Every structure is written in C-alpha cells, then in structure tokens.
Amino acid sequence: MARKLPEVNAGSMADIAFLLLVFFLVTTTMDVDTGLIRKLPPPVDPNQKPPDIKERNIMKILVNNRDRLLVNNKEGSLYTLKDEVKDFMSIHLDNESYPGITVKNIKLLGNVPTSKGIVSLKNDRGTSYKMYIQVQNELARAFKELKDELSMDKFGRKYDKLIKEEQIKAIDEAVPMRISEAEPENIGGRN
Amino acid sequence: MSRFKKKKDGGLPAISTSSLPDIIFMLLFFFMVTTVMRENTTIVKTRLPQASEIQKLEKKSLVSYIYIGEPRNIKTYGNESRIQLNDQFAAVSDIPEFIFSERESRDENERKLLTTSLKVDYITKMGVVTDVKQELRKVGAFKINYSTRKKAYK
C-alpha cells in the first residue's frame, strides 16, 4: 500500500479568507440607488397650440431664484404645500372654486369621480435643486395621501400595500398624478 | 471535595477553531455577492438632497448616470456647476451622444427600459438641470430618476 500523503496544513486558510474578506469589505458599496422617478413629457411641437384648460383646473406653483414659493398668486410655504395640493386635488362636488369633476368608469372601482385638476410647477433657472426636490417631494406626498385614502376606502389597505396589479392600476387611474412642468424662465436675472 | 478536584485537572478545553475558516468564508461570500464595484469616480461633488417619497431603482444594469455639481477640484476648474458623463466633464450638447452610446451598449429589447439617473448636488441651480432635462426629452430618454437620499418624516 502506498504511503500516506502528509496532510496539508489548513491553519492559514482562515488568514487567506480574512484577506479576501477585508478586500471585499473595503470595495463594497451597498447603496441602492433611490430617488424620485419621473417621466418627462415628449418634446412639444412649437406650432401646436397649447391645450385650453380652464383657470379653475390649474394650481400654479412658482419657485423663484430665492427659493420662495408662490402658490396661486399668494406666497406659499413648504410646510403647507402638501395640504394645499391635497385640498385642491380632492373631490369637491359642485364647487366652482375647485377643479371640475369627471366621472370615470374604472374596472374594480365602478364609477368614480376624478378631479380634472392639474398642478403646474414652474421654476426659475436660479432655483436651487434642493428646493426643487423638496417641492416635488411635497407634491408626491400629497398625491400619495390621496391614493392611500381612496385605496383604504375601496380595498381596505394602503396604496403601497396593494399587491394585485389591477388594483394598483385602478387607483392610479382614479388619482392621476398630473403635474405639468412649464418650460423654465429666467425671471430672476442671471443664475 | 473529590468531585471538584476531578474537574480541575482537565483545565479549560481549547475552543475548536476549525470552523473559523467556514465562518469567514460565509462572510466572504456575502460580501462578494453584495459588492458593486464603484463604476465611476466622480469628479464633481454630488451631495444628494433628501426626500421621503422615494422609490428604489430596480435594475442597476439599465441605469445610466449623469452627475451634476461643482467640481471637486475648485482651484483648477472653478466652482460653477458642471456636468460629468462617464469620467469627464461634458457640455449639455454631449448628452445626446452619451444617451445613444448607452443605448448601443444595451440589448435591443431592453433599450426602452433605460432610466437616466440624475445625481445632482443640492446647491446646483435648476438652470443646468433643466438644460439636461430638455436635452433628454429631445433624444427620447423620458424615464428619469432624481437621485435622492431617504429622509424620514416625523
């Protein structure tokens, strides 16, 4: 019978593994990219006339180069913006000072009144990006709360807890996130 | 008495370290799997703003990044906000080409899903960002993501 092979010393295995471990520890970047996902509108044809939208259906939000807000021609604040948007986009039947209502027939929901309101956001070239994100975030919060409310009402759970694809779709259709971003202007002089 | 004595003469048994490599290997594999090697080194500062209503970007391979911010090396490049594509400074007019090359490098059926993630420093003025957005609209890269960090609301 052949001689037994001498056993390989495995004691340094741990050290080698440690070395590799340290390397990967150092090079790891675990951050998942998160953010506000938006869809840009396709470029507009300059010859095309802008669609005719009633004054009452538009909520105008302006941000100037000093990061101050003007909401429907009145000075606004980030702290109240979410509630203002929410109030504007909620359903107010037969109220002339709020946007018009159309009744849509949506699968799973039946006939639902939906607001015709549009939030128009316009910023100056000198507006800071931080402010812009904060405004976008407040808008998103307002719409999310509206969706949550409808979803609670219809399906008994919050919007982001919905699992069925068609339920999510139905809510999305009933509460469309209509934010229109105007072409920016250079109101405040040079940026 | 004799009972206690018995125990003493054995001493503490040495803890077996033979499973240590296995534990370390397990850790190693975990980090190997989760590691994403940093693809771009940024030459502009990108301190991201915070937002609460954020979503995760699903597929990392289908995201192309545009960095905007003031250069790290202010002494050489000044402190005006600049755009960084790949590894170098770029002008707004370079964006279409960048998007086309990003599309080229993806599979045909995945091109529609391509997202452009804007990593923008929070003190940047919207002027530059708007120019970039307009450029993206022109080339049909409509899906964008304003990269932000998570903020908890009280």
Interface residues (C-beta under 8 A of the other chain):
Chain A: A10 M13 A14 A17 F18 L20 L21 F24 L25 T27 T28 T29 M30 V32 D33 T34 G35 L36 I37 R38 K39 L40 P41 P42 P43 N65 N123 D124 R125 G126 T127 S128 Y129 K130 Y132 I133 Q134 Q136 N137 A140 R141 K144 P184 N186 N191
Chain B: T17 L20 P21 I24 F25 L27 L28 F31 M32 T34 T35 V36 M37 R38 P49 Q50 A51 S52 E53 I54 Q55 K56 L57 K60 V63 T115 S117 V120 D121 Y122 I123 T124 K125 M126 G127 V129 T130 K133 L136 R137 K138 G140 A141 F142 K143 I144 N145 Y146 S147 T148 R149 K150
